[in-house]
Amino acid sequence: MTIDFPLILVVLVFGSGGIWLVDALFMAPRRRSAREALQLEYPGWSRDGSKDAAAYQAKVRATAAEPTLVEYSRSFFPVLFVVFVLRSFLVEPFQIPSSSMVPTLEVGDYILVNKFTYGIRLPVVRTKVLDINEPRRGDVMVFFPPHMNDTYYIKRVVGLPGDTVSYRDKRLFVNGEPVPTEPLAVVPQGQARMEIATETLGDQPHLMQDDRMRPGRDFTLVVEQGHYFMMGDNRDNSSDSRVWGQVPERDIVGKAFAIWMHWDSLFSIPSFSRAGAIK
């Protein structure tokens, strides 16, 4: 079962904030009035050491005591609110679970995603309320794929709305032009022979690889308006738009821009050797 963390965070933020607000507006003034009334009833309680004064002190404390739920809400709301704003509108951390973006991103990489590069969206409902920039070819983007609308995916933007994208003999073409590629090495990996190369989509070259031992699946298509064609850098080991179709603009989450940590497993030592910008 997929945990909807954005929804949980929204419920916690508005729940704790609502409890705190209702208490501040309605319940706290009543407790304050009750306390003042008790103090007026026995004004000398703070100086008198009698049993009656002690009883009044206990009664005043009980009357003025903040309910436990309100106390927790008041304590946690500021922290939850800061996390909510940062995660929903600024930067969100993700962990790479698969090898579909190798060699750019490895399994165990922890990345940061800019949530406002492509516009400000409301959490949970994903409605865009402010346009800022549009995705560009070559961007590494986090999104919800059309076949799994509650799971984050990360791939590279290959085709923009209106583009003609072709894949022939493991060579990528955009609008009839071959994407510049420079082979770097062929690395044996078990039964595979991975050809690693640099590919230039847009302004920034990046690494990609394909399996020379596996046949490619050729295709030509036109990207629909309001959609993006996504592919993994590990071309022969990636479930992407070739499998489940184009990504609607409404399902964009943000642009991945940095690796901040690599952690293989719970029992390994985190490493920061891969920290840096994502190309």
N, C-alpha and C positions, 0 to 999 in steps of 0.2 A: 504494500500500500504506500502511495506517495504522500508524504506529509506536506500540506500546503502551508509552508512557513510564513509567507506574506500575509495570508488570512489570519493565522494565529497571532502574528505580531500586531495587526490592525485591531483585532479583538482585545488583546491585552492593553494596548495603548488607550483605546477609547473607553474600555471598561474601567481601567484604573483611573484615568483622567475624569471620567464621569462620576465615579464614586467620590473622588476627592472634591470635585466641584459641588455636587449635591450636598455633601457634608459641610463644605465651607459656606454655602448659601443658606442652608436650612437647619442642619443639626448643630453645628458649632455655636451659632448664636443662642440656641436654646440651652445648650450646656453652660455657656457663659452667663446667661441670665439666671439660671438655677444656682450657679456658684455664687454669684453676687447676692442673690436673695438669702442664701444660707449665711453669708458673711455679715449681712445686715442683721440677720436674726440673732447672731452671737458675735458681735464685733470684737470681743476680747479673746477669741479662741487662740490667736497666734501667740499671745503672751501668757495665757493662763495654763498652768500645768495640771489642772484638775482632770478627772476622768471624763467629765462632760466635754471639756475642750478637746481631749483626744478623740472622743467619739465624733465631735463635729469635724475635726480634721479628716478623719476617715470618710465621713459622709461627703465632705467637699471634694476629696480626691476621687471618690467613686462617681460623683455627679459630673465632675469635669473630665473624667477619663475618656480618651479617644478610643472608639471601637477598634479591635484588632484589624479588621478588614480595611478600615479607613487608614490606619497607621501604615499598613503594608502598601496600600495604594499610593499614599503620599510619598513613601520612600522610593518606590519603584518607578513611578510615572516619569520623573525627569530622565532617568536612564533609558527607559523604554522609548521615550519620545525622541531622544537623541539618536538611538539606534534606528528607529523608524525613519527619521528624516535622512540620515546618512545612507541607509540601505535602499530606500525607496526612490530617492531623487539624486543622489550623488554617486556613491561608489559601493559596489557589492562584491564580496569575495565569492569565488567558486573554486571547486576542486575538479581536476580533469580525471574522469573515471575510465576513459577508453583510449585506444591508440589511433583513433581516426585522424588526429591532427599531427601525428609524428611525421617529420622530425621537428616541426615547429614547437609543439607542445607534447610533453610526455605524460604517461600515466603517473599520477601523484603530484603533478604541478599544481600549485595554488595560485590562482590568478586574480586580478582585479578588473572589474568591468565598470566602465563609465556609463552611468544610467541617464545622463542628460545630453550626451553627444548628439543623439538622433531625436531629441525632443523630450519634454517633460510629460510623463504619463502617470495617471492615478494608479496606485497600487491595487492589486486584486482585479479590478475591472479592466485595467490596461488601456483606458481611454486617453488618447493624447490631448493635452490641454495647451501645449505650446510647441510650435515648430522651431527647431534650431538648425540642424543639418540633416542631410540625407546620406544614407550609406554610400560608400564609394567602392569601386572594384578594388579587391585586395584587402579590404577590411576583414579582421577576424571578429565575428559577430556572435553574440549569444541570443538565442531566440527559442520560441516554442514551435516545434515542427507540426505540420498539419495533421499528422497521424497520431500524435501524442501531445495533446494540448495542455498537459500538466507537468511536462518534463523538460528541463533545460537541455538544449543542444548547443554545440559550438562548432562552427565551420567557417570557411572563408567565402566572402562574397565574390562570385565569379560573373554573374550576369545581373545587370540592372534592368529596370522596366523598359521594354522595347528592344533590348539586345537580342541578337541572334547568336546562340551559343552552339558550337559544334565540338565534337570529340571524335577524332579519327586517328586510328593507329596510335592511341595513347598520347595524342597531341591535342591541346586545347586551342580552339579558335573562337574569337569574339568579333562579331560583325564582319566575318570573312577574313580577318587578319589573324595569323598565328600568334599566340602569346609567346613573347621572347623567353627562351629556355636555354640554359647553359648546363650541360651535364658536368657533374663533379666526380662521381665515383660509383662503382657497382660493388655492393656489399652483400656477401652470402649470409642468409639468415635461415638456417635449416634447409628446407626444400625451396626456399625463395631466393631470388637474386634481385635485391632492391637497388634500383638505379636512383641515386640521389642527385638532385639538380637544383639550380636556382631558377625561379620563375618570376617574371615581372608582370604583375597585374596592377595597373595604375602606376603610381610613382615609386613604389617601394618594392624591391626584390625580396623574395622569401624562399625558404627551402621547401621542397616537396619531394615525394618519392613514389615510384610505382614498381610493381613486381613484373620483371621481364619474363617470368615463367608462366604468367597468367594472361590469357587473351583479354583484350579490352572490349568494351561494349560501345560501339560507335552510335552516335545520335546527333541530330540537329533539331533545335527547337527555338521558338521565340518566347522570351520572357513576357508574361502578362503584365499589364499596367497594375501598379500597386503591389507587385510581387518581386521576389529576389531569388536567383538561382544560386544555391549553396553547394560547395564541394569541400571534402576534407583534403588536407595536404597529403595524407596517406591514401593515394588515389584508389588502390585496389583493396583497401581494407577500411572502407568508410561507407556507412549508410547515410546517404545525403539526398539531395534533390533528384538524383538519378533514380532513386528508389521510391521516395514518398512525395515527390513533387515540390513545387515552388512555395516559398514562404511568404505569406501575406504581410504587408507592412504593419498591421495591427499586432502581430505576434513578435515583433522585435523587442528585445530586452535591453541591449546595450552593446557597446564596443569594448572588446577585451584589449587592454592596453599594456599590461605588465604582469610578469611572473614575480611573486614576492617570496615564495618558498617552495621547496620540493620535499615531499614526505611520502616515502613508498608505502609504509604500513605502520600500524600502531606500535609495533615492536622495533622499528628502525629509528635512526636518529635524523631529525629534520635537517635539511641542508639548504643553504642560501647561495650555493654556487651558481644556480641557474637564474638568480634574480636579475631582472632587467626588462627592457621594453620588448613587447611582442611585435614582430615584423611580419 
